[in-house]
């Protein structure tokens, strides 16, 4: 059901507190390198998660000797309420950024929807939009795709009360390969070795080339299973 309650405002943390030494040092490195300050616009937990995602992107840049060109058309798959749009905008510097979420009108306890939250999180980010739709129906050419922790097993949908009809991981991978322009990339993060293996098998059935897959054993914050990062490139037109 489409629902929107306007005028949501995100309370900013201002200062990140209760960080350990590793977090403090690494965040300072990221802030200096990428000129960001997520705590100036996001509450503590979300600002920290944005630094977590920036940490993973920066490590992938070093691990895979990858330097994405700024200015392309970027789409994020499974964006939830797109609270991490700021980090994608800062890291990739895209010409356009689109977050896609099939459950974009899910209602929170405060009466606001994911759409309302996303509207607040992308406010001030140039050429950035949030679309409520199934990515498997997406049909626009893009230069890059990001996908953080996609649902690759049916039990994940049950846990989040999503209908199983939207569980189409093979079609998701196919759509990524189809809409990606030649020389484009897919950056994916999965939770744990098991999901990383599933993702690798799914993507291997497309025409995309695996640049590399890497396990982050010391993420900035704790997760249920280590983040598994993979980078894929498109070398030719999809047929």
C-alpha positions in Angstrom: 0.0 0.0 0.0 1.4 3.4 -0.9 1.7 5.6 2.1 3.5 8.8 2.8 3.6 11.1 5.8 5.5 14.2 4.9 8.0 16.3 6.8 10.2 13.7 8.4 13.5 15.2 9.7 16.5 13.0 10.7 18.1 14.1 14.0 21.9 14.4 13.4 24.3 12.9 15.8 26.8 15.8 15.6 29.5 13.9 17.4 30.1 10.1 17.3 30.5 8.7 20.8 31.5 5.4 22.4 33.9 4.4 19.6 36.8 2.1 20.1 40.3 3.0 19.1 40.1 1.1 15.8 36.9 2.8 14.8 38.1 6.3 15.8 41.3 6.0 13.8 39.7 4.4 10.8 36.9 6.9 10.6 39.4 9.8 10.8 41.3 8.3 7.9 38.0 8.0 5.9 36.9 11.5 6.7 40.3 12.9 5.6 40.5 10.9 2.4 36.9 11.4 1.2 35.9 14.7 2.8 32.8 13.3 4.6 31.1 13.9 7.9 28.0 11.6 8.0 27.3 12.5 11.7 26.5 16.0 10.6 23.3 14.8 8.9 22.5 11.3 10.4 21.9 9.8 13.8 24.7 7.8 15.4 23.9 4.3 14.2 23.3 5.4 10.6 26.3 7.6 10.5 28.5 4.7 11.8 26.9 2.4 9.1 27.8 4.9 6.4 31.4 4.8 7.6 31.2 1.0 7.6 30.1 1.0 4.0 32.7 3.6 3.0 35.3 1.4 4.7 34.2 -1.6 2.6 34.3 0.5 -0.6 37.7 1.9 0.2 39.1 -1.6 1.0 37.6 -2.9 -2.3 39.3 0.0 -4.1 42.7 -1.1 -2.7 42.1 -4.9 -2.8 41.0 -5.0 -6.4 43.1 -2.0 -7.6 39.8 -0.5 -8.6 39.2 3.2 -9.2 35.6 3.8 -10.4 35.3 6.8 -12.8 33.1 9.6 -11.4 30.1 10.8 -13.3 28.3 7.6 -14.3 24.7 6.5 -13.8 24.6 4.4 -10.6 21.7 2.3 -9.2 21.5 0.6 -5.8 19.5 -2.5 -5.5 17.5 -3.3 -2.3 17.9 0.2 -0.8 15.6 -0.2 2.2 15.1 3.4 3.2 18.3 4.5 1.5 20.0 5.8 4.7 23.4 5.0 3.0 22.7 7.2 0.0 25.3 9.8 1.3 28.2 7.3 1.2 27.4 6.2 -2.3 27.1 9.8 -3.4 30.4 10.7 -1.8 32.4 7.7 -3.0 31.2 7.3 -6.6 30.4 11.0 -7.3 27.8 9.8 -9.9 26.0 11.8 -12.5 22.8 10.2 -11.2 22.0 7.9 -8.3 18.9 5.8 -8.0 17.9 3.7 -5.0 15.4 0.9 -5.8 13.4 -0.9 -3.1 10.4 -3.2 -3.6 9.0 -2.5 -0.1 9.5 1.3 -0.2 6.1 2.0 1.5 6.7 -0.2 4.6 5.4 1.7 7.6 7.5 2.3 10.8 6.1 2.6 14.3 6.3 6.4 14.1 3.9 6.4 11.1 6.4 7.3 8.6 7.2 5.1 5.7 10.5 4.0 4.2 9.7 6.5 1.4 9.5 9.3 3.9 12.8 8.4 5.5 14.5 8.0 2.1 13.2 11.4 1.0 15.0 12.9 4.1 18.2 11.0 3.5 18.6 12.0 -0.1 17.7 15.6 0.5 20.5 17.8 -0.7 22.1 15.1 -2.8 22.1 16.2 -6.4 20.4 14.0 -9.1 19.5 11.4 -6.5 16.1 9.6 -6.4 14.4 6.7 -4.6 12.0 4.5 -6.6 9.6 1.9 -5.2 9.7 -1.0 -7.6 11.0 -4.5 -8.2 14.5 -4.3 -9.6 13.7 -7.3 -11.8 11.4 -5.0 -13.8 14.1 -2.3 -14.1 15.0 -1.5 -17.7 17.3 1.4 -17.9 21.0 1.3 -18.9 23.4 2.1 -16.0 27.2 2.3 -15.5 27.4 0.9 -12.1 25.3 -1.2 -9.6 25.7 -1.6 -5.9 24.0 -4.2 -3.8 24.4 -4.6 -0.1 23.3 -7.8 1.6 20.6 -8.9 -0.9 18.2 -11.7 0.1 19.6 -14.9 -1.5 17.7 -17.5 0.6 13.9 -17.7 1.1 14.2 -17.7 4.9 15.4 -14.1 4.8 12.1 -13.0 3.1 10.0 -14.9 5.7 11.9 -13.2 8.5 11.2 -9.8 6.9 7.5 -10.7 6.1 8.1 -10.3 2.3 6.0 -12.4 -0.2 8.0 -15.2 -1.7 6.9 -14.1 -5.1 9.6 -11.4 -5.0 12.3 -14.0 -4.3 13.9 -14.1 -7.7 17.7 -14.0 -7.2 18.5 -15.5 -10.6 16.4 -12.9 -12.4 18.0 -10.2 -10.2 21.5 -11.3 -11.4 20.2 -11.5 -15.0 18.8 -8.0 -14.8 22.0 -6.6 -13.4 23.9 -8.1 -16.4 21.3 -6.9 -18.9 21.0 -3.3 -17.8 24.7 -2.8 -17.2 26.6 -0.9 -19.9 29.8 -2.4 -21.3 32.8 -1.6 -18.9 30.2 -1.2 -16.1 30.6 -2.8 -12.7 28.6 -4.6 -10.0 29.8 -4.1 -6.4 28.1 -6.6 -4.0 28.4 -7.3 -0.3 27.1 -10.5 1.3 26.9 -11.7 4.8 29.0 -14.7 5.6 30.8 -17.3 3.5 27.6 -19.2 2.7 25.8 -16.2 1.1 29.0 -15.2 -0.6 29.2 -18.6 -2.3 25.6 -18.3 -3.4 26.2 -14.9 -4.8 29.3 -16.1 -6.7 27.3 -18.9 -8.3 24.4 -16.6 -9.2 26.7 -14.0 -10.9 28.8 -16.6 -12.6 25.8 -17.6 -14.6 25.7 -14.2 -16.2 28.2 -12.7 -18.7 29.9 -10.7 -16.0 33.5 -11.2 -15.2 34.6 -11.7 -11.6 37.3 -9.2 -10.8 37.7 -10.6 -7.3 35.9 -11.7 -4.1 37.3 -10.9 -0.7 36.4 -11.6 3.0 36.6 -8.6 5.3 37.7 -10.2 8.6 37.9 -7.0 10.6 34.9 -4.7 9.6 34.4 -1.4 11.3 31.4 -2.7 13.2 30.3 -6.1 14.2 28.1 -8.1 11.8 26.5 -11.6 11.8 29.2 -13.1 9.6 32.0 -11.3 7.9 31.2 -9.1 4.9 32.1 -10.8 1.6 32.9 -8.3 -1.0 32.8 -9.1 -4.7 33.4 -6.9 -7.8 32.1 -7.8 -11.3 32.8 -6.1 -14.6 30.9 -6.2 -17.9 33.3 -6.7 -20.9 30.8 -7.1 -23.7 27.2 -6.5 -24.7 24.7 -8.9 -23.0 23.0 -11.4 -25.3 
